[in-house]
Amino acid sequence: MATAFADQLRSLSDDALGALIQLRPDLVVPVPSDVSALAVRAQSRGSVARCLDGLDEFTLAVLDAARLSRAEDSALTSVAAILALAPAADPEDVRVAVGRLRARFLLHGPEEALQVVGAVDEVTSPYPAGLGRPADYLDAQAAALCADKAKLRRTVLAAPPGARAVLDRLAAGPPVGTLGSGGSVAEPVRWLIDNHILVPVSDAGRAPRADGELVELPREVGLLLRRDSGPLGALRPFPPAPEGQVRDPKSVDSAGAGQVMEAVRTTESLLEALAVEPAAVLKTGGLGVRDLKRLARAVGLEEPATALLLEVAHAAGLLGESDVAGTGRGVSTSRATGTADEIFLPTGTYDLWRALSTAQRWSALATAWLAMTRQPGLVGQRDDRDRPINALAPDAERAGAPQARREVLAALAGMPPGTAPRADDVLALLAWQAPRRARGREQAHRDALTGAAMLGLTGLGALTSYGRLLESDDDEPGGDPLGTGPGGERLPGASEPVRALDALLPAPVDHVLVQADLSVVVPGPPEPELAAELDVVAELESAGGASVHRVTAASVRRALDVGYAATDLHALFRRRSRTPIPQALTYLIDDAARKHGGLRAGSAGSYVRSDDEALVAEVLADKRLGHAALRRLAPTVLVSPLQLARLLGSLRDAGFAPVAEDSAGAAVLSRPKARRAPSRTPVSARLAEPAGPLLAGPRLAGVVEQIRRGDIATRAARRAPVTVRAANGQSVPGLTSVQAHTQAMAVLQQAVREKARVWVGYVDAHGATLSRLVRPVSLSAGYLRAEDERTETLHTFALHRVTAAVLEE
């Protein structure tokens, strides 16, 4: 059968063979040596299982019909026999499904003598279409009952209600049920067994036993119970249509763009919160529950949404682990060495990411979400050992997560623009498109829908226009598979989704509107430079498309602490504000600048000094600072046992405005140094292991040509003359000795003179005996140089390894 299968592949045209490789790309990983090797691989269990995983529900039902309709003597079927088992379906739809199976060579042969690839029975259910085995295979008494059609119908009609419910359940498939434990059998099941409608079996595929633990419904009974729906049950040639609402595509894009801005802003806030107060890495890996709750409160999100953004930021290379020794924060020791603490910090890539536009930042997050092999929806659930799964922990790894996200986006992209289906409708559609692959992935598909909504790929429940472009751009075979430039850098701005999203997002603004109540309105997303300035000089009150900040005494003091002077702040607001500067803001800045630095603090524990003796006396007499245990060393100097940072906080809480100074008396700027983890490669930029190569055009033609040439060479070697094959050690009747070496040299010299092709038998460097049809070019210095016209290569043979030579007939 293998030879016949290989001959059918060999008879295909190059276009048809290329189409088969495109439908089953795993067949050429690696490229097989010839068509026979391709045939063996096409019939293997793994390749057949992968091919079946991509087939829809109706095509799989037609394949079951082919398995059911096989003749017992020849194991062959036909298109007519398949059509007979699907009377309720349109014959043209059935023929199209048969064509899909034949194009993938799961069915092969002519229409009147089709054969199912043997591995199909090994990787699929032993009960095609949910029907049991024939009665004559299971039990003689059941076979006698099924042979009498009238008696079988009377027996089924006489079944009690409980027994009939059992029959209906088994008829829907699978046809196998379990008996009660401890040897007890329910009365309805006992009635069915006694009347030989159910047959006790010990296990599927074994001989029947009266005391078996399983019962099986014979195929003939199942067909009788399916007389209304048909032998294959209910057939759906076309996918189920979702019943979701249809929304205006412009509204969908607007809602999605708003969510994009929110997702990017929240991710930045999360990473800034981790930069200020890093989170410890647990001994088992991941982020602790308390740290997750703290971060969720900081950004105003639920914990699952916070975990999702953290996972995406980690996958995008914006968040990483850093070893920091002696932090004193109680973080865990390193799992590898036990000598350093590990904490989560933003990476150096985060600073570069912040300088990108909103659309480019979103692109980095969305591509990382699509490619990451983690399922954030598992965070908070429990694993097999009843332990909670933490964010960023290894337990949330799922290899099938990227495929599940692509399946969801592809399903949404296949619907008309603006369609907002329900989650259950999407799951039903995916279950029809690939039943074998969708089984067990329901939670992963729901998590994909949640993630798409959180990142703004969907708006109002429908796929956005730029989300549709991202789904198609991700699978573009002609693009860069890594999504990187020549130097390895990411190129998010070069993609269609980024350009489409840029057109939807409001343009970044470089100005603000300062109000009389000291609020600062930013009428759009701020430019990176403006955002950095506002982080220092104002407090964020509300975020969104137009954010609102407020200037306070604390924010002005913070700006003065990091090195701004009063004149700098006045110039900043005059340059950025499109409205007149309120007089209250001018007074606030001048008043804060006048008080700022009036006190100087240092370590003694710590000390306080001032040129103003009255001010020093006021501080010493302030009862609110009693816990600081201040003591006067000089009319202008006080000391405290508190550390400098704590003393500065106490003085500021009491209404003073001190400034830290170094040992030389110079003011110390208090902008904290940004702590960063080592940069990481985004998961979307890694070369993931593909299910198969994306072959098209010249690459596909090259693979087909390589297989054809290998097949020609293999078949030509098998046609080598009998003398050459005998010289190579093969058993050849009638030959008792090999050709003499001197005779082989004479044949080769004649072939060089006449430029004729010759069969050469030789022993290669590994000791294998081979034969090759070549055209000798030269014979000298102990070597034969010859050209193989089939592969267009020049070979060199050592003469002492040549065993035979025969001119081509």
Secondary structure, 3 states (H helix, E strand, C coil): CHHHHHHHHHCCCHHHHHHHHHHCHHHHCCCCCCHHHHHHHHCCHHHHHHHHHCCCHHHHHHHHHHHHCCCCCCCCECHHHHHHCCCCCCHHHHHHHHHHHHHCCCEECCHHHEEECHHHHHHCCCCHHHCCCCHHHHCHHHHHHHHCHHHHHHHHHCCCHHHHHHHHHHHCCCCEEECCHHHCCCHHHHHHHHCCCCEEECCCCCCCCCCCCEEECCHHHHHHHCCCCCCCCCCCCCCCCCCCEECCHHHHHHHHHHHHHHHHHHHHHHHHHHHHCCEEECCCCCECHHHHHHHHHHHCCCHHHHHHHHHHHHHCCCEEEEEECCCCCCCCECCCCCCCEEEEEEEHHHHHHHCCCHHHHHHHHHHHHHHCCECHHHCCCECCCCCECCCCCHHHECCCHHHHHHHHHHHHHCCCCCEECCHHHHHHHHHHHCHHHHCCCHHHHHHHHHHHHHCCCEECCEECHHHHHHHHHHCCCCCCCCCECCCCCECHHHCHHHHHHHHHCCCCECCEEECCCCEEEECCCECHHHHHHHHHHCEEEECCCCEEEECCHHHHHHHHHCCCCHHHHHHHHHHHECCCCCHHHHHHHHHHHHHCCCEEEECCCEEEECCCHHHHHHHHHCHHHHHHCCEEEECCEEEECCCHHHHHHHHHHCCCCEEEECCCCCECCCCCCCCCECCCCCHHHCCCCCCCCCCCHHHHHHHHHHHHHHHHHHHHHHCCCHHHHHHCCCCCCCCCCCCCHHHHHHHHHHHHHHCCCEEEEEECCCCCEEEEEEEEEEEECCEEEEEECCCCEEEEEEHHHEEEEEECC
